[in-house]
Amino acid sequence: MGGEGVKRAMIIAINLVIMGLILFFIIEYANTKSRESNQSVIEAFEKMTVTAEQIITNYLEDE
């Protein structure tokens, strides 16, 4: 009877470690995707401002 309690505790401990690792990888993946998304937004904003600057420059040259 005592051996089964230890075996059960080991199984629970291993399952908790596995669940913890899964949560860790999910959080890391989500953080990475968030950083990539933020970088993409920054790049799009930079392209938009450069384009706007070129349009304004061309407009002022034609005046």
MOPAC internal coordinates of N, CA, C and O (Angstrom, degrees):
PM7 1SCF
backbone

  N    0.0000 0     0.00 0     0.00 0    0    0    0
  C    1.4555 1     0.00 0     0.00 0    1    0    0
  C    1.5234 1   111.33 1     0.00 0    2    1    0
  O    1.2310 1   119.32 1   137.65 1    3    2    1
  N    1.3356 1   118.91 1   -42.35 1    3    2    1
  C    1.4517 1   121.94 1  -178.64 1    5    3    2
  C    1.5146 1   112.58 1   -65.22 1    6    5    3
  O    1.2310 1   120.41 1   145.52 1    7    6    5
  N    1.3292 1   116.82 1   -34.48 1    7    6    5
  C    1.4546 1   121.27 1  -179.94 1    9    7    6
  C    1.5091 1   112.43 1   -66.56 1   10    9    7
  O    1.2310 1   120.51 1   146.37 1   11   10    9
  N    1.3201 1   116.63 1   -33.63 1   11   10    9
  C    1.4640 1   119.72 1   179.75 1   13   11   10
  C    1.5249 1   111.62 1   -69.03 1   14   13   11
  O    1.2310 1   120.08 1   146.17 1   15   14   13
  N    1.3318 1   117.46 1   -33.83 1   15   14   13
  C    1.4662 1   120.84 1   177.62 1   17   15   14
  C    1.5159 1   111.15 1   -65.13 1   18   17   15
  O    1.2310 1   120.89 1   139.19 1   19   18   17
  N    1.3389 1   115.90 1   -40.81 1   19   18   17
  C    1.4610 1   120.18 1   178.53 1   21   19   18
  C    1.5259 1   109.70 1   -67.14 1   22   21   19
  O    1.2310 1   120.62 1   138.51 1   23   22   21
  N    1.3227 1   116.42 1   -41.49 1   23   22   21
  C    1.4684 1   121.03 1   179.59 1   25   23   22
  C    1.5259 1   110.07 1   -62.62 1   26   25   23
  O    1.2310 1   120.94 1   137.05 1   27   26   25
  N    1.3195 1   115.80 1   -42.95 1   27   26   25
  C    1.4636 1   120.59 1  -179.89 1   29   27   26
  C    1.5333 1   109.85 1   -64.86 1   30   29   27
  O    1.2310 1   120.26 1   138.30 1   31   30   29
  N    1.3310 1   117.10 1   -41.70 1   31   30   29
  C    1.4589 1   120.89 1   179.27 1   33   31   30
  C    1.5290 1   110.76 1   -63.53 1   34   33   31
  O    1.2310 1   120.34 1   140.72 1   35   34   33
  N    1.3334 1   116.96 1   -39.28 1   35   34   33
  C    1.4690 1   120.37 1   178.02 1   37   35   34
  C    1.5255 1   110.94 1   -64.03 1   38   37   35
  O    1.2310 1   120.42 1   137.12 1   39   38   37
  N    1.3170 1   116.81 1   -42.88 1   39   38   37
  C    1.4719 1   120.79 1   179.58 1   41   39   38
  C    1.5261 1   109.78 1   -62.75 1   42   41   39
  O    1.2310 1   120.16 1   136.49 1   43   42   41
  N    1.3245 1   117.29 1   -43.51 1   43   42   41
  C    1.4622 1   120.74 1   179.21 1   45   43   42
  C    1.5290 1   109.96 1   -63.31 1   46   45   43
  O    1.2310 1   120.51 1   135.81 1   47   46   45
  N    1.3329 1   116.63 1   -44.19 1   47   46   45
  C    1.4664 1   120.34 1   179.97 1   49   47   46
  C    1.5314 1   111.35 1   -61.46 1   50   49   47
  O    1.2310 1   120.38 1   136.03 1   51   50   49
  N    1.3123 1   116.87 1   -43.97 1   51   50   49
  C    1.4732 1   121.11 1   179.29 1   53   51   50
  C    1.5281 1   110.19 1   -63.74 1   54   53   51
  O    1.2310 1   120.36 1   137.57 1   55   54   53
  N    1.3237 1   116.91 1   -42.43 1   55   54   53
  C    1.4711 1   120.15 1   178.20 1   57   55   54
  C    1.5221 1   111.19 1   -62.37 1   58   57   55
  O    1.2310 1   120.31 1   139.53 1   59   58   57
  N    1.3293 1   117.02 1   -40.47 1   59   58   57
  C    1.4645 1   120.37 1   178.59 1   61   59   58
  C    1.5282 1   111.01 1   -64.54 1   62   61   59
  O    1.2310 1   120.11 1   140.55 1   63   62   61
  N    1.3167 1   117.39 1   -39.45 1   63   62   61
  C    1.4758 1   120.88 1   177.30 1   65   63   62
  C    1.5239 1   110.01 1   -63.72 1   66   65   63
  O    1.2310 1   120.48 1   135.92 1   67   66   65
  N    1.3183 1   116.68 1   -44.08 1   67   66   65
  C    1.4751 1   120.71 1   179.27 1   69   67   66
  C    1.5223 1   110.15 1   -61.82 1   70   69   67
  O    1.2310 1   119.92 1   134.47 1   71   70   69
  N    1.3290 1   117.76 1   -45.53 1   71   70   69
  C    1.4686 1   120.71 1   179.25 1   73   71   70
  C    1.5317 1   110.81 1   -63.38 1   74   73   71
  O    1.2310 1   120.45 1   140.79 1   75   74   73
  N    1.3336 1   116.75 1   -39.21 1   75   74   73
  C    1.4593 1   120.11 1   177.83 1   77   75   74
  C    1.5146 1   111.57 1   -62.44 1   78   77   75
  O    1.2310 1   120.38 1   137.37 1   79   78   77
  N    1.3296 1   116.88 1   -42.63 1   79   78   77
  C    1.4693 1   120.48 1   178.33 1   81   79   78
  C    1.5260 1   111.53 1   -64.16 1   82   81   79
  O    1.2310 1   120.96 1   138.46 1   83   82   81
  N    1.3324 1   115.76 1   -41.54 1   83   82   81
  C    1.4692 1   119.62 1   178.06 1   85   83   82
  C    1.5248 1   110.31 1   -60.80 1   86   85   83
  O    1.2310 1   120.28 1   134.15 1   87   86   85
  N    1.3345 1   117.08 1   -45.85 1   87   86   85
  C    1.4646 1   120.46 1   178.55 1   89   87   86
  C    1.5272 1   111.07 1   -62.11 1   90   89   87
  O    1.2310 1   120.44 1   138.93 1   91   90   89
  N    1.3194 1   116.77 1   -41.07 1   91   90   89
  C    1.4631 1   120.84 1   178.69 1   93   91   90
  C    1.5240 1   110.69 1   -59.16 1   94   93   91
  O    1.2310 1   120.08 1   132.25 1   95   94   93
  N    1.3313 1   117.45 1   -47.75 1   95   94   93
  C    1.4610 1   120.42 1  -178.76 1   97   95   94
  C    1.5206 1   111.61 1   -66.73 1   98   97   95
  O    1.2310 1   119.81 1   143.51 1   99   98   97
  N    1.3313 1   117.97 1   -36.49 1   99   98   97
  C    1.4676 1   120.69 1   177.61 1  101   99   98
  C    1.5231 1   110.20 1   -63.79 1  102  101   99
  O    1.2310 1   120.35 1   135.18 1  103  102  101
  N    1.3271 1   116.93 1   -44.82 1  103  102  101
  C    1.4679 1   120.62 1  -179.38 1  105  103  102
  C    1.5245 1   110.61 1   -65.18 1  106  105  103
  O    1.2310 1   120.10 1   137.39 1  107  106  105
  N    1.3232 1   117.42 1   -42.61 1  107  106  105
  C    1.4644 1   120.58 1   178.20 1  109  107  106
  C    1.5353 1   111.13 1   -62.11 1  110  109  107
  O    1.2310 1   120.52 1   137.78 1  111  110  109
  N    1.3356 1   116.61 1   -42.22 1  111  110  109
  C    1.4610 1   121.07 1   179.00 1  113  111  110
  C    1.5307 1   110.59 1   -62.45 1  114  113  111
  O    1.2310 1   120.91 1   134.44 1  115  114  113
  N    1.3353 1   115.87 1   -45.56 1  115  114  113
  C    1.4651 1   120.17 1  -179.87 1  117  115  114
  C    1.5244 1   110.93 1   -62.73 1  118  117  115
  O    1.2310 1   120.13 1   138.14 1  119  118  117
  N    1.3225 1   117.36 1   -41.86 1  119  118  117
  C    1.4693 1   120.69 1   178.91 1  121  119  118
  C    1.5241 1   111.24 1   -64.40 1  122  121  119
  O    1.2310 1   120.39 1   139.10 1  123  122  121
  N    1.3165 1   116.86 1   -40.90 1  123  122  121
  C    1.4666 1   120.71 1   178.71 1  125  123  122
  C    1.5226 1   110.69 1   -63.14 1  126  125  123
  O    1.2310 1   120.67 1   134.33 1  127  126  125
  N    1.3309 1   116.33 1   -45.67 1  127  126  125
  C    1.4656 1   119.83 1   179.29 1  129  127  126
  C    1.5216 1   111.37 1   -63.87 1  130  129  127
  O    1.2310 1   120.30 1   143.69 1  131  130  129
  N    1.3217 1   117.03 1   -36.31 1  131  130  129
  C    1.4662 1   121.24 1   178.15 1  133  131  130
  C    1.5201 1   110.48 1   -64.41 1  134  133  131
  O    1.2310 1   120.56 1   135.65 1  135  134  133
  N    1.3308 1   116.54 1   -44.35 1  135  134  133
  C    1.4672 1   120.11 1   178.08 1  137  135  134
  C    1.5305 1   110.73 1   -62.84 1  138  137  135
  O    1.2310 1   120.44 1   138.15 1  139  138  137
  N    1.3267 1   116.76 1   -41.85 1  139  138  137
  C    1.4669 1   120.00 1   179.48 1  141  139  138
  C    1.5258 1   110.41 1   -63.46 1  142  141  139
  O    1.2310 1   120.65 1   139.56 1  143  142  141
  N    1.3287 1   116.36 1   -40.44 1  143  142  141
  C    1.4620 1   120.46 1   179.57 1  145  143  142
  C    1.5306 1   110.41 1   -64.64 1  146  145  143
  O    1.2310 1   120.62 1   135.61 1  147  146  145
  N    1.3259 1   116.42 1   -44.39 1  147  146  145
  C    1.4704 1   119.99 1   178.86 1  149  147  146
  C    1.5223 1   110.50 1   -61.45 1  150  149  147
  O    1.2310 1   120.17 1   138.31 1  151  150  149
  N    1.3178 1   117.28 1   -41.69 1  151  150  149
  C    1.4664 1   120.91 1   178.86 1  153  151  150
  C    1.5177 1   110.62 1   -63.15 1  154  153  151
  O    1.2310 1   120.46 1   140.64 1  155  154  153
  N    1.3164 1   116.73 1   -39.36 1  155  154  153
  C    1.4586 1   121.57 1   179.02 1  157  155  154
  C    1.5284 1   110.67 1   -63.61 1  158  157  155
  O    1.2310 1   120.14 1   138.67 1  159  158  157
  N    1.3207 1   117.34 1   -41.33 1  159  158  157
  C    1.4701 1   121.47 1   178.42 1  161  159  158
  C    1.5223 1   110.09 1   -64.52 1  162  161  159
  O    1.2310 1   120.25 1   138.02 1  163  162  161
  N    1.3188 1   117.13 1   -41.98 1  163  162  161
  C    1.4678 1   121.15 1   179.19 1  165  163  162
  C    1.5259 1   110.26 1   -62.62 1  166  165  163
  O    1.2310 1   120.24 1   135.95 1  167  166  165
  N    1.3223 1   117.15 1   -44.05 1  167  166  165
  C    1.4726 1   120.95 1   179.98 1  169  167  166
  C    1.5224 1   110.63 1   -63.68 1  170  169  167
  O    1.2310 1   120.06 1   138.65 1  171  170  169
  N    1.3361 1   117.49 1   -41.35 1  171  170  169
  C    1.4636 1   120.81 1   179.08 1  173  171  170
  C    1.5293 1   110.28 1   -63.50 1  174  173  171
  O    1.2310 1   120.23 1   139.00 1  175  174  173
  N    1.3310 1   117.17 1   -41.00 1  175  174  173
  C    1.4655 1   120.66 1   177.93 1  177  175  174
  C    1.5228 1   111.04 1   -63.88 1  178  177  175
  O    1.2310 1   120.45 1   138.18 1  179  178  177
  N    1.3251 1   116.74 1   -41.82 1  179  178  177
  C    1.4697 1   120.22 1   179.03 1  181  179  178
  C    1.5307 1   110.73 1   -62.36 1  182  181  179
  O    1.2310 1   120.64 1   136.91 1  183  182  181
  N    1.3338 1   116.37 1   -43.09 1  183  182  181
  C    1.4725 1   119.48 1   179.24 1  185  183  182
  C    1.5250 1   110.31 1   -63.22 1  186  185  183
  O    1.2310 1   120.67 1   139.40 1  187  186  185
  N    1.3407 1   116.33 1   -40.60 1  187  186  185
  C    1.4557 1   120.19 1  -178.93 1  189  187  186
  C    1.5282 1   110.37 1   -63.98 1  190  189  187
  O    1.2310 1   120.02 1   136.89 1  191  190  189
  N    1.3312 1   117.56 1   -43.11 1  191  190  189
  C    1.4616 1   119.49 1  -178.54 1  193  191  190
  C    1.5306 1   111.42 1   -68.21 1  194  193  191
  O    1.2310 1   120.02 1   142.27 1  195  194  193
  N    1.3251 1   117.56 1   -37.73 1  195  194  193
  C    1.4679 1   120.32 1   177.23 1  197  195  194
  C    1.5267 1   109.85 1   -64.77 1  198  197  195
  O    1.2310 1   120.42 1   138.11 1  199  198  197
  N    1.3133 1   116.81 1   -41.89 1  199  198  197
  C    1.4696 1   120.71 1   178.61 1  201  199  198
  C    1.5188 1   110.55 1   -63.40 1  202  201  199
  O    1.2310 1   120.44 1   135.45 1  203  202  201
  N    1.3295 1   116.76 1   -44.55 1  203  202  201
  C    1.4664 1   120.44 1   179.20 1  205  203  202
  C    1.5284 1   110.07 1   -62.01 1  206  205  203
  O    1.2310 1   120.38 1   139.54 1  207  206  205
  N    1.3106 1   116.88 1   -40.46 1  207  206  205
  C    1.4690 1   120.66 1   178.56 1  209  207  206
  C    1.5270 1   110.50 1   -62.04 1  210  209  207
  O    1.2310 1   120.23 1   138.15 1  211  210  209
  N    1.3334 1   117.17 1   -41.85 1  211  210  209
  C    1.4710 1   120.49 1   179.43 1  213  211  210
  C    1.5240 1   111.08 1   -65.65 1  214  213  211
  O    1.2310 1   120.73 1   140.46 1  215  214  213
  N    1.3398 1   116.22 1   -39.54 1  215  214  213
  C    1.4627 1   119.54 1   179.99 1  217  215  214
  C    1.5293 1   109.99 1   -65.12 1  218  217  215
  O    1.2310 1   120.41 1   135.84 1  219  218  217
  N    1.3377 1   116.83 1   -44.16 1  219  218  217
  C    1.4592 1   120.72 1   179.50 1  221  219  218
  C    1.5126 1   110.32 1   -64.42 1  222  221  219
  O    1.2310 1   119.78 1   137.36 1  223  222  221
  N    1.3204 1   118.02 1   -42.64 1  223  222  221
  C    1.4690 1   121.81 1   178.28 1  225  223  222
  C    1.5171 1   110.53 1   -60.25 1  226  225  223
  O    1.2310 1   120.21 1   133.74 1  227  226  225
  N    1.3168 1   117.20 1   -46.26 1  227  226  225
  C    1.4698 1   120.26 1   179.32 1  229  227  226
  C    1.5400 1   111.49 1   -63.23 1  230  229  227
  O    1.2310 1   120.93 1   140.37 1  231  230  229
  N    1.3321 1   115.84 1   -39.63 1  231  230  229
  C    1.4548 1   120.00 1   180.00 1  233  231  230
  C    1.5320 1   110.39 1   -63.89 1  234  233  231
  O    1.2310 1   120.99 1   134.63 1  235  234  233
  N    1.3464 1   115.72 1   -45.37 1  235  234  233
  C    1.4668 1   119.34 1  -177.70 1  237  235  234
  C    1.5351 1   111.05 1   -69.10 1  238  237  235
  O    1.2310 1   119.61 1   149.02 1  239  238  237
  N    1.3195 1   118.35 1   -30.98 1  239  238  237
  C    1.4677 1   120.77 1   176.97 1  241  239  238
  C    1.5335 1   111.18 1   -67.74 1  242  241  239
  O    1.2310 1   120.45 1   147.65 1  243  242  241
  N    1.3218 1   116.74 1   -32.35 1  243  242  241
  C    1.4615 1   120.92 1  -178.94 1  245  243  242
  C    1.5399 1   111.98 1   -78.16 1  246  245  243
  O    1.2310 1   119.93 1   164.01 1  247  246  245
  N    1.3000 1   117.74 1   -15.99 1  247  246  245
  C    1.4837 1   121.11 1  -179.32 1  249  247  246
  C    1.4975 1   111.82 1   -70.30 1  250  249  247
  O    1.2310 1   120.10 1   180.00 1  251  250  249

